[in-house]
Amino acid sequence: MAEAVQAYYAGREPFGAEGDFTTAPEISQMFGELLGLWAAQTWQQMGRPEPVLLAELGPGRGTLMADALRAARLLPDFTRALRLHLVETSPRLRARQATALAPATPAWHDHLDSLPTGPMLLFANEFFDALPIRQFVRAEGGWHERMVGLDDQEGFRFVLAPEASPVAPLLPPAAAAAPPGSIVEVSPAGRAIAAALAARLCRNGGAALIIDYGPPASGIGDSLQAVKAHRFQPVLSDPGDADLTAHVDFAALSRAAQDAGARVFGPLPQGAFLQRLGIAARAERLRRRATDQAAV
């Protein structure tokens, strides 16, 4: 599934009105600007280390980071200290990022573990929801993994593995009382990245800001969905040509980070987080400066 995700992003323009979905940075410049101010403030609280890595996992078209860097110019010392690093595997998106972020001379990486050592501030906006998941279904004999097979017409369909999986110790506490037919999702890739990121921050210092969609507590349920041209569609109907996502288990990410030694704050609803960063004041300032048509 990891290869399919990479091919999906490498082979098309998935963002915006002409793509399959729209992210917050594509809607308003305020989102990235506030994250840039968060990074500058956090850098000051870290003791103003120089240099400091400013990194992003899955930067898309570079829109968020371009807005963040523009806001960060309010603190020139931070701008001078930062070194921009992007974790991106798609050559097509790297080219878009190179254009959007040329003044900051970014460096690219295929993996988190190739980032240079040193204090780091990292953004991961709608990154974890695109990572592969595994689903397990409660049957009479235990939890069976949900897999993909073929139907009578050679089309894809979901099937259950014939043998029960020894995965029960990895499932959230809510799974213990789940009735037959219940579905539980786990993201081994998400947990591994959260643990690796936490371990790195513990060694070198810094902070990571993870923004995504999902419940604050681990639970049960099927959240896997496919979106194409801004419309939901059956998950298996158009493999490789639709955006596949699943809700992020923030509690599982938190446990992985804490087990690696990091301190975790949140999760906090995105609206509340942006309000605390001052989005209302920023919106009012932009409205006063905008034309009547743009302000509507």
C-alpha positions in Angstrom: 0.0 0.0 0.0 2.9 2.4 0.6 4.0 2.1 -3.0 0.4 2.8 -4.1 0.3 6.0 -2.0 3.6 7.2 -3.5 2.4 6.5 -7.0 -0.9 8.4 -6.4 0.9 11.6 -5.3 3.6 11.3 -7.9 1.3 10.9 -10.9 -1.3 13.6 -10.5 -2.2 17.0 -9.1 -4.3 15.9 -6.1 -4.7 19.3 -4.4 -7.2 22.1 -5.0 -10.3 22.6 -7.1 -8.9 20.6 -10.0 -7.7 17.7 -7.9 -9.3 15.3 -5.5 -9.3 17.2 -2.2 -8.4 20.6 -0.6 -6.3 21.1 2.5 -6.4 24.0 4.9 -3.3 25.7 3.5 -4.9 25.8 0.1 -8.0 27.6 1.5 -6.4 30.4 3.4 -2.9 31.9 3.9 -3.7 32.3 7.6 -3.2 28.6 8.4 0.4 28.6 7.3 1.1 32.0 8.7 0.0 31.0 12.2 2.1 27.9 12.0 5.1 30.0 11.1 4.5 32.2 14.1 4.1 29.1 16.3 7.5 27.9 15.0 9.2 31.3 15.7 7.7 31.4 19.2 8.7 27.9 20.0 12.3 28.6 18.7 12.5 31.4 21.2 11.3 29.1 24.0 14.0 26.6 23.0 16.7 29.2 23.7 17.1 30.4 20.1 19.4 27.6 18.8 21.3 28.4 15.6 21.1 26.7 13.2 17.7 25.0 13.7 16.0 22.7 11.2 12.5 23.7 10.0 11.1 20.5 8.5 7.8 19.3 7.0 6.5 15.8 6.3 4.6 15.6 3.0 4.7 19.3 2.1 2.3 19.1 -0.9 2.8 22.1 -3.2 4.8 24.0 -0.5 1.9 26.3 0.2 1.9 25.9 4.0 5.6 26.3 4.3 5.7 29.4 2.0 3.0 31.1 4.2 4.9 30.0 7.3 8.2 31.4 6.1 6.5 34.7 5.2 5.1 35.1 8.7 8.5 34.0 10.2 10.1 37.1 8.6 8.6 39.1 11.5 11.5 37.5 13.6 14.6 38.0 11.4 16.8 36.1 13.8 14.7 33.0 13.4 14.7 33.4 9.6 18.5 33.5 9.6 18.8 30.5 11.9 16.5 28.2 10.1 17.5 25.5 7.6 14.6 24.2 5.5 14.3 20.4 5.1 11.4 18.6 3.3 10.5 14.9 3.5 9.0 14.2 0.1 9.3 11.2 -2.2 7.3 12.5 -5.2 9.6 14.1 -7.9 6.6 16.0 -9.3 5.8 17.6 -5.9 9.4 18.3 -5.2 9.4 20.4 -8.4 6.4 22.4 -7.2 8.0 22.9 -3.8 11.3 24.0 -5.4 9.4 26.8 -7.2 7.3 27.9 -4.1 10.2 27.8 -1.7 13.2 28.8 -3.8 14.4 31.7 -1.6 14.7 29.3 1.4 16.9 26.8 -0.5 15.2 23.7 0.8 16.9 20.3 1.0 14.8 17.1 0.3 14.8 13.7 2.0 13.0 10.5 1.2 12.8 9.5 4.9 12.7 11.1 8.3 15.9 9.3 9.4 18.0 11.1 6.8 17.4 14.5 8.3 20.6 16.0 9.7 21.1 16.1 13.4 20.4 19.2 15.5 17.4 21.0 17.0 14.3 20.8 14.9 10.8 22.2 14.5 8.6 20.0 12.3 5.1 20.3 10.7 3.0 17.3 9.7 -0.2 18.5 8.2 -2.6 15.8 6.9 0.4 13.4 6.7 -0.5 10.6 9.1 -4.0 10.1 7.6 -2.4 9.1 4.3 -0.3 6.3 5.8 -1.2 2.7 5.4 -3.5 1.1 7.9 -4.4 -2.5 8.8 -8.0 -3.4 9.7 -9.2 -6.3 11.9 -12.7 -7.7 12.2 -14.1 -9.3 15.4 -15.3 -12.8 14.6 -16.3 -15.7 16.9 -12.8 -17.0 17.0 -11.0 -13.8 17.5 -9.7 -10.9 15.4 -9.2 -11.6 11.7 -7.4 -9.3 9.4 -9.5 -7.6 6.7 -7.7 -8.1 3.4 -8.4 -7.6 -0.4 -9.4 -10.5 -2.6 -11.3 -11.0 -5.9 -14.9 -11.5 -6.5 -16.6 -13.7 -9.2 -16.1 -11.0 -11.8 -12.4 -10.5 -11.0 -13.2 -7.3 -9.2 -11.7 -6.4 -5.8 -13.6 -7.1 -2.6 -12.8 -7.3 1.1 -12.3 -10.7 2.6 -11.2 -12.0 6.0 -8.0 -13.9 6.7 -8.9 -17.5 7.4 -6.9 -17.6 10.7 -7.3 -15.4 13.7 -4.5 -12.8 14.1 -2.3 -12.6 17.2 -2.8 -8.8 17.1 -5.1 -8.5 20.1 -2.4 -7.0 22.4 -1.9 -4.2 19.9 -5.5 -3.2 19.7 -6.9 -0.2 21.8 -8.7 -1.0 25.1 -12.1 -0.4 23.5 -11.6 -3.5 21.4 -11.8 -5.8 24.4 -15.6 -5.4 24.6 -16.3 -5.0 20.9 -19.1 -7.2 19.6 -18.7 -9.5 16.6 -18.5 -7.7 13.3 -16.7 -4.7 14.8 -13.7 -3.3 12.9 -10.6 -1.9 14.5 -7.8 0.0 12.6 -4.1 0.2 13.5 -1.4 2.1 11.7 2.0 0.5 12.3 3.6 3.0 10.0 2.1 5.9 12.0 3.2 4.5 15.3 6.8 3.9 14.0 7.1 7.4 12.6 5.8 8.9 15.8 8.3 6.9 17.9 11.2 7.7 15.6 10.3 11.4 15.6 10.0 11.5 19.4 13.3 9.7 19.9 15.0 12.2 17.6 13.5 15.2 19.4 14.6 13.7 22.7 18.2 13.5 21.4 18.5 16.8 19.6 15.7 19.0 21.0 12.8 20.6 19.3 9.1 20.1 18.8 6.7 18.6 16.2 3.2 19.9 15.4 0.9 17.2 14.0 -2.4 18.4 12.5 -4.8 15.8 11.1 -8.3 14.4 11.4 -9.4 11.8 14.0 -10.9 11.2 17.4 -8.9 12.1 20.6 -9.3 8.6 22.0 -8.7 5.2 20.4 -11.9 3.5 19.4 -13.5 1.0 17.0 -15.0 1.6 13.6 -14.2 1.7 9.9 -12.8 5.1 8.8 -11.1 4.1 5.6 -12.4 6.3 2.8 -11.7 7.1 -0.9 -12.2 10.6 -2.4 -11.9 11.5 -6.1 -12.8 14.9 -7.6 -14.0 16.0 -4.1 -16.6 13.1 -3.9 -16.6 10.0 -1.8 -16.6 6.7 -3.6 -16.2 3.0 -2.8 -12.7 2.3 -1.5 -11.9 -0.5 -4.0 -13.7 1.0 -7.0 -10.7 2.9 -8.5 -7.5 1.8 -6.8 -4.5 4.1 -7.5 -6.7 6.9 -8.9 -8.4 8.1 -5.7 -7.2 9.6 -2.5 -7.3 7.0 0.4 -7.3 8.2 4.0 -8.2 6.9 7.4 -8.8 8.7 10.7 -5.6 9.3 12.8 -5.5 7.5 16.1 -4.0 10.4 18.1 -4.0 8.3 21.3 -1.8 5.6 19.6 0.6 8.3 18.3 0.8 9.8 21.8 1.6 6.5 23.4 4.3 5.8 20.8 5.9 9.2 21.4 5.7 8.9 25.2 7.2 5.4 25.1 10.1 7.0 23.2 10.6 9.6 25.9 8.8 12.6 24.5 6.3 14.9 26.2 3.0 15.2 24.4 0.5 18.1 24.5 -3.0 17.6 23.3 -4.7 16.6 21.1 -6.5 19.9 20.8 -9.3 20.6 18.3 -7.9 22.4 15.3 -10.3 25.3 15.7 -9.3 25.9 19.3 -5.6 25.7 18.4 -5.9 28.3 15.7 -8.0 30.5 17.9 -5.3 30.5 20.5 -2.7 31.4 17.9 -4.8 34.5 17.0 -6.6 33.5 13.8 -9.5 35.8 14.6 -7.3 38.9 14.8 -5.4 37.9 11.7 -8.6 37.4 9.8 -9.9 40.9 10.8 -6.6 42.5 9.7 -6.8 40.8 6.3 -10.4 41.8 5.9 -9.6 45.5 6.6 -6.9 45.4 3.9 -8.9 43.5 1.3 -11.2 44.7 -1.4 -14.9 44.5 -0.9 -15.1 41.4 -3.1 -12.2 39.6 -1.5 -13.4 40.3 2.0 -16.8 38.5 1.5 
